[in-house]
């Protein structure tokens, strides 16, 4: 970390942000009286996948775009496959193909949520924001809570095994193709996974209880932490049910009133626009008719639980009702409630995997279907981190002419910047000295969104950082180092 002084103001730089996927930095501007005047999250990597796909044949895209990410490649694999379904005219997949894809997706969501909660975020919740750096990490969790840590590793392993069984590989698989899938689930894989899924559900419920207990025990601190009101966006099923794989767009305002509902994927540009700012490579999406200033929104587990009317698995639905009761009729806006909502989805994913592993359709049946070819394909899926949009146009040679991707973390860009500003106001306002806990608090606010800042690179643990607090006259008032 570094600090610069100009015209009596100070700029604190946190670079990089740790325990998130990808690379980003935070800058905080403070005036002579130590008041926060500006706080921003900068995305400092440029990927360019929308250009990379141009010229490739459309059937290559479901495999190619997975290279965006090593943590959630299944999300891009399925979103691209669904977009290509539209291109090949597969308006309705076979029951076998859809169920195998859904199983793949729930395995992805299960392992990703387990990774984020236990490995990246639980150190802050279990030990506190001010805990020593040597303790506040996954190794500290292993030492203090060995059984929890062991279960976390095995939960992620199970999700990865589901992905391997359905996609062919744990990372960057090939199982989903335009119009369906390329293989059935084997009987051996089905029996092996079915024998473990009840245990995964049991451990998921235990993890959810842990998250709830920690949150409610420190509710006075955690619920106001980094909290602000916003709009929310996600897909929902036609009946309003939570659906992570398929559905239409719904947006609600801060009071829970519906802004728009059942907007089909191919019509997303009627309701969403993307703004740009010169200090970040990541765009800033917003609801078109509300404008960029008031139309920004949040996506991800908190948005999905706020937006849906119900969940179609019993344990997760019971937990959803308890969660929503905290809002007393309004949406839940607490930033740290993302973790609670994330664990509800983890339980839901386990319940869904149990259903699908008991379904004979995953073992047999038609794998693909086709129809009338189109020149454009659009798909929306709920990735673990939030709403994911893939939009492709193809030419007469079946090559991609144009691609537009709006990934989950892009949707949350303005929200994460809001979280940085609110936490900076709460923890740094009026402070002349820097503490490790204060700086970590900024990262905790970002970490709640489980951002994938490059949607490719992963920064875990402690990196070497230097932070200097410099007064208006250039004097070093305080200095902290990491690593």
N, C-alpha and C positions, 0 to 999 in steps of 0.2 A: 504494500500500500504506500501511496505517496501523498504529499500535500504541497500545494503551491499557493503563493500569496500574490495578489494583484489589487491595487487600489484599496487596500485595507480589508479585502475579503479573503476567505480561505476556501480552498477546495480539497476535500478529502476523497481519495480514490481507493476503492476496494477492487483490486484486480489481481487474480480472478476471484469470482464468487465460487465458493467451494461446496462440495457435496451436492452438486447438481450435474445433469448431463449437458456437456457443452461448455463453451467459454463465453463469459460475459464479465462486465465490470460495472461498478456503481460509482457515480460521482455525486458528492454532496457539497453544495455551496453554502457557506456560512458568512454572515457579516461580522463587523467589528464587535458586536454585542453577543456573538455566539448564537444568533438566531438562524435557523435553517431557511434559506431563501430559494433553494432549488435542490431536488433530488431526482436522479435519473438512473435507469438501468440501460446500459449500452450493450448491444449485441455486436461483437467485434469480429465475427467470422462471416464470410460470404460463401454460400454454397452453389447456387446457380443451377439447381436440378431442372428448373423449367426450361433452361436452354439445353441441358444435356440430353433431354429426351427427344428433342427435335431431330427428325431424320431417321429415328429408329422405327422399326415396324411395331405396330401397336401391341402385338402379342409378346414382345420383349419387355414391355414396360412393367408388368407386375413383378418381374424379377429385378429389373434394373433399379427401380425406385426404392427398393428395400435398403440400398446402400446409403440412403439418407440416415439410417439409424441402426445401431446394433442392439438396442434395448427394446425398441418397439417396431421391428421390421415387419411383423405380421400385419400391423395396422396399415402400412403403406402397401403391402402385398395384396391385402383384401380390398382396399379402397381402389387401387388401380385395376384389380380384377373386376370389381363391380362396374367401374366406368367402361371397361372393355366389354362387359356383358351387354351394355347398351349398344355398343358399336356393332357387335355380332348379332344383335336382335334377340338376345336371350332375356326376354322380359320376365320370364318366370323360370327359375332354376328347378331342376328335379329335386324332390324331397331329400334324396341322398346327398346331392351336392350342397344344398343349403345347410343341412345339418352338420356335415363335415366341416364346412367353413365356419359355422357358428362354434363348433367344438374348438376349432383352432383359435378362434377369436377369444373365447372365454379362457382358454389356457393362457393366451397372451396377457389378458387383463389380470388374471389371477397372479401370475408370476411378476408382472410389472408392479402391481400394487404392493405385493409382499416385499419386493426389492426396495421400493421407495419408503414404505413405512418403517420397516425393521432396520434396514441398512443405512438409510440417509437421514430420516427424520426422527426416529425414536431416540437417538442420543440426546437431542435437545429436550424432548418431552420427559424422558426418564431421569436425566441428570440436571436439567435446568440450563438456561441460556448462559449462565455465568460459570458453569462447571469448568474445571481445568481442561485445557485442550487435550491433554494426554488421556483424559477419561471420556471426553465428549466425541466419541467416534464408535464405529462398529466393533472395534477390539474391546472398548470399554463395555459395550453391551454383552459381548461374549463372556467377559470376566465377571460381570455383576449379575447377569441373567443367562446363565449357560443353557438352560432348557428352552427359554424363549428364542435364543439365537439359533439353537440346533433346529428347532421347528421351522424357523424362518428360512434357513438354508434348504431344508427338505421341501417346504412349500414352493419355493422358487424352482427347485429341481423338478417337482411334479409338473408344474406349468410348462416347463421346458420340454419335458417328456411328452406331454400332450401335443405340443407344437411339432416335435419330431415325428410323432406317429401320424399326424395329419398332413404336414407340409414336407416331410422327407428329411429335414434337418432342423436343428434347434434354432439356428440363425440363418437367415437368407434362404429359406426353403423354396420349393417350386410346386407345392401341392395345388395351389389355386391357379386356374387358367381361365382365359376368356370363355364364358359359357358354362363354367362349372369347376370340377376338380379332376385330377388325373389319377386318383387311386382311392380305393376303399380303405377303411380302417381294418387292419388285420384282426383276426380273432384273438391272436396272442396278445397284441397290444391292447385290445379292448378288455380282455380278462385281467391283464396286469394293472391297467389304470383303474378299472372298476373296483378292484380289490383295495385300492388305496384312497379312493375319492371320499369315502365317509370320514376317514381320518383327517383329510385335508379340510373338509367342512367343519369338523369339530375344532381343529386348530384355528381355523378362520374365525369362528365364533369366539374363541378364547382371545384372539388378537383384538377383535372388535371390543370385547369387554375391557381389555387392558387400555385401549385407546379412550373409551368412554370414561373409565374410572380416573385416568390421569387428567383428562380434560375437565371433568366436573370437580375433581379435587382442587384444581387450580383455576376454577372458572373466572374468578375475579381478575386474574392476570391474563389468562389465555383468550377468553372470549372478546375482550376489547382490543387485544393486541393486533395492530395493523389492520383494524377493521374499518370498512367504509361501505356505503351502499352503492349498488350497481344494477344494471340490467343483467339478464341471464339468457344464454342461448344453448340449445341442444336439439338433437332429434328425439322424437317420441313416436311411438306406434300410433296408428290411426285412432285407437281408443284411449290414447293418453298414457299408455303403459311405458315404463322404462324399457328401451330396447337399444342395446349397444351396437348391434349389427346393422339394423335397417330401420328406416322411418323417415319422417318429414320434419322440417325445421319448425321449431316453436321458440318464441322469445317472450320473456316476461320482464316487466319493469320492477323497480325496487319494492313496490308494494304488492307484487304478485299478480298484477293485471296483465293479461295477454296482449302483447304488442302485435304479433302475427302468429298464425298457427297453420300447420299442415302445408307449408310451402315445399313443393317438390324439389329434389336435388337440382334438377336442370334449371330451376327458376331462382337459384340462390342469388344471382346478380340483381334480381329485382329488389332484394331487401338488404343486401350487404355490399359495402364498398370498402376499399382499402386506401388508407392515407399513408403518406410518407413523411419522415422527418430527417433532417440532415445529420443527426447524431447517432443514427442506428441503422444497421443493415436490415432490420426486421420491420415489416410494415405494421400499420395500425388499423385493423378492421373496425367498422362501425355500422350501425343500422342506418341505412340510407336516409330514410325520411326524418330521422332525428339529428342528423348531422354529426360531424366528428367530435364536437365538444361534448354533446350529451348522449350520443348514440353508442358509445363503447360499451362493452359487456364482458362478462366472464363466462368461461366454458369449463368443462371438466366435471369431476365427481360432485362438487357442491352445486354446480349449475344443473346437472342432470337430476339430482335428488330434489332440488327445488322445483324443477320444471315438470316432472312427471306427476301423474295423478295417482299412480300405484305401481307396485312391483309384483310381477306374477310368480314369485317364489315366496313361500310362507315365512321363512325366518327373516329374509331381507325386508319383506313388507312390514313385519312387526317392528323391526328396527327402524325402518323409515318413519313410521308413525311416531315412535318415541323421539326420533331426531327432530322431526318437523314441529313437534309440540313446543320445542324451545322458542320457536318464532312467534307463538301465540297468534297464528293466523297470517303472519307475514313470512316472506322468505328468510332463510338464515343467511346473514351477511358476514359472520365472523370468518376471518381469513383462516384461523386455525381449525375451523370446522371442516375444512377440506380433508383433513386426516380422518375424521369420523366418517364422513361421507364415502371416502375412499375404501374404508374397511367394510362398510355396508355393501359396496359393489364387489369387494373381494368375496364376501359370503354369498352374494347373489351368483357370482361366477361359479363358485363351487357347487351350488345347488343346480345350476344349469348344466354343468358338466356331468353331474350325477344322472340327470334326466337323459342326456344325450348318449351317455355310455350304456344306458339300458335300452336304447332304441335300436331295433334290428336294421333300420334303414342305413345306419352308418357302415354296415357290413356288406350290403348288397344294394343293387338298384342302378339306374341310369346315372352316368357321371356327368354328361354334358348335354347341352341343348343349344340350338341356334334359331335364327329367324331372319328377318329382313335387315340387311346391313344399313348402318347409319354412319354419318360423317362426324358425329360428336357423341362423346360419352361423358357423363357426369355422375359421380357417386359421392355420398356422404356416409361416413362411419364414425362411431364414437371410439376414438383411440383412448387408451388409459388416461391420457392427459387432457382429452377434450375432443371437440368436433374437428374432424379432418375432411377436407374437401379436395377431390381430384377431378380435374376437368381437362379433357383432351379433344382436339380436333385432328382428323386424319385426312390425307389427300387420296386421290384415286389409286395411288400405288400402295395404300395401306400404311403409309409412313406418317408419323406424328408431325403435324404442321404447327400446332400451338399447344402448350400445356400451362395450366394454372393450378398451383397447389396452395391452399391455405391450411397450414398445419396448426395443431392445437395450441402450441405456445405462441404462435402469431396472434391468434384470437385473444389470448390473455396478455398481450404486450402492454396495453394501457393499464390494465388491472395491476400487473406487477409493478409498473411505475408508480401507480397510486399507493400500493403497499409500501414501497420504498419510502415515499414521501411521508406517509402516516407514521411509520416506525421511526423514521428520522426525527419527526416532530415529537414523538413520544419519548425517545431515548437520548437524543443528542441535543435537543433544544436547550440553549443556555449553558451547555457544558463546555468548560475550558480544558478538560482532560479527557483522554480517550481510555476506555477500558476494553479488554478483549470481549467481555460480555456485550457491551454496547455495539461493537462492530458485528459480532455474531448475530445480534438481534436483527440487523438489516438482512443478513443472509437467511435467517429463519423465515422472514416474511416472504422472501422470494421462493425459498425451498417448499413452502406450503403448496405452491402451484405445480410442483414436480416438473419444472421446466426442462425441455430438451432444447437448449439454446442454439445448437447447430443442427439438431436432429441427427447427429452423427457421432460426436465426440463426447467422452464421459470423464468428468473430473471428480475423483473421489478422494477423500482424506484431506490431509493438510498439505498445502503448497507454501513455498517460501513467500512471505509477504512482509512489507515494511510500511508502517504508517507513521507519519510525522504530523503533529499538530503545530502549525506555525502561526504566531501572532501577527498583527498588522505591521509591526516593525521588522518582521523577518526572524524574530527570535523563536527557537524551537521550544515550545511549551511542554510537549510530551512526545514520547516515541515508543512504539510497540513493534515487535517483530514476531513472525511466525516461521517455523521451519528452521 
